[in-house]
Amino acid sequence: MNYRKHTRTLGIALSVVGLTMAIHFGMKAETNPDPRVWFAAKNYSQFLPIAVSVMLIIAGAFLGLEHKKANFNLAVFGHTASEEALFSWVGFSSSSLDAWVLIFFFAISLLCLWIAYSNVLKQERLSRKEALFGICFGAIIVFIPQLL
């Protein structure tokens, strides 16, 4: 029973952190009703942290509910957040995030990846396809601003 309590507590904590970060980034985001700027790199870049925060909310909810796809959602968030930080630090992409946010997301992403791949929940293990999807999805999300 103690194990389930810790899992739920961690899931709630991740969701609360994700919600806090989403609100923080959402308050900073500037919206423009002109559709011509919607797909500009600068416009997209300001919504990327919100999207990553929402992924954390979802991953935390799945973890807290001990859903069978919790590992998958944790891996998708983990890959996206860690790739955002790593690609920015290496110079493959430019991030609009402050250094403290990159470090914060990177630390949480490592925790989520560890939970997902070590199957701490003893749920459905990640398949190779799911792992590859998480890696590719994260890379695409991170590189979209460079392609616009």
N, C-alpha and C positions, 0 to 999 in steps of 0.2 A: 504494500500500500504506500509505503514511503517513497518508492521509486516513482509511482504515478503522480504523487504530490509534487515532486521535484520537476517532473516533465511538464506538468501543467503550469507550475510557477515559471519555469523557463519560457514556455510558450507565451504566457501572458506578458512576461517581461519583454520578450522580443517584439511582441505586437505593440506594446506601449512605447517602446523606443522607436519603432517604425512610425507610429502615429505622431509622436513628438517631432521626429525629423521631417515627416511629410508636411506637418503644419508649419514648421520652421521654413522649409523651402517653398511651400505654397504661398506664404505671406510675402516672400521676396520676388516671386514670379510676376512678370508683367505680361498681361494678355493684350492682344491687339485684334480688333474685329476684322482687320484686313486679311483676307485669305492668302494674299501673295506672300506674306511673311511667315505663315504657319510652318512652312517646310524649310525655312532658313536655318542654317547651322546654329546661329546664336539663339534663335527661338527654341529650337529643339534642345539645346544644351541646358537651358534653364529648367526644363521639365524632366531631364534625366534623373536628377537626384530625387525628385518626387516619385518617379516610377520605381526606382530602387527601394525607396522607403515603403512604397505600397507592396512590393515583393516581400519585404521583411514583415510587414503586417500579416500578409497571407501565410508566409512560412511559419510565423509564430502561432497563428490561429490553428493551422494544421498540426503543429507540434503539440499545442495545448490540448487539442481534441484527440490526439493520438490517432489521427487519420492514417489510413494505409498509404497515402501518397505524401505523407509528411517528409519523408526522405527526399523525394523528388523535388518538392518545393524548397526545401532547405538547400539542396544542391543548386537549383536555378538561381536563387538569391546569392548563394555563396560564390558561384562562378561569376555572375554579373558584377557584384561588388568588388571581388578581388581582381578581376580583369580591368575594371575601371581604374583601380589604384595602381596595379602593376604596369599597365600600358602607359599610364601617365608618368610614372616614375622613370620608366625605361626610355620614354620619348616617342613611343609609337602613336600616341594620341595626346591631345591637349585636353585637360579637364578644367571645367569651370569651378570645380570644388576647391575649397580651402584645404591646406595640408592637414589640418586637424580632422576634417571630415573624411578625407581619404584614409587616414590612419584609423579612425574610428570604424568606418565601414569595413576596412580590411581586417581588423581584429574580430569583428562580429562575423565576417564571412568565413574566417578560419574556423571559428567555433561551429558555425552551421555546416561547413564542409566536413568537419570531423564527425559531427553527429550523424550526418547523412551517410557518409561512406563507411563508418565503423558500425552502422546499424545499431546504435545505442537503444533505439526504440524496440528492437527485435520485431520489426514490421517487415513489410515487403522490401527486399533488398533492391538497390538501384540496378537496373539492367545496363548493359553497355550502351544501348541506344539512348536511354534516359541520361546517362552521364555525358555522352557525346552531344545530345541536344542541349544540355545545360551549358556546356563549354561553348558550343556554336552560338546559342542564343545570346549569351553574355557578350561574346565578341562582336556580334552584329549590333547589339544595342550600343555598345561602346564606340564602334567605328562609324555609325550612321552620321554623326556630325561631320566627319572628315569626308564623307561621300557627297554631302549636300553642297 
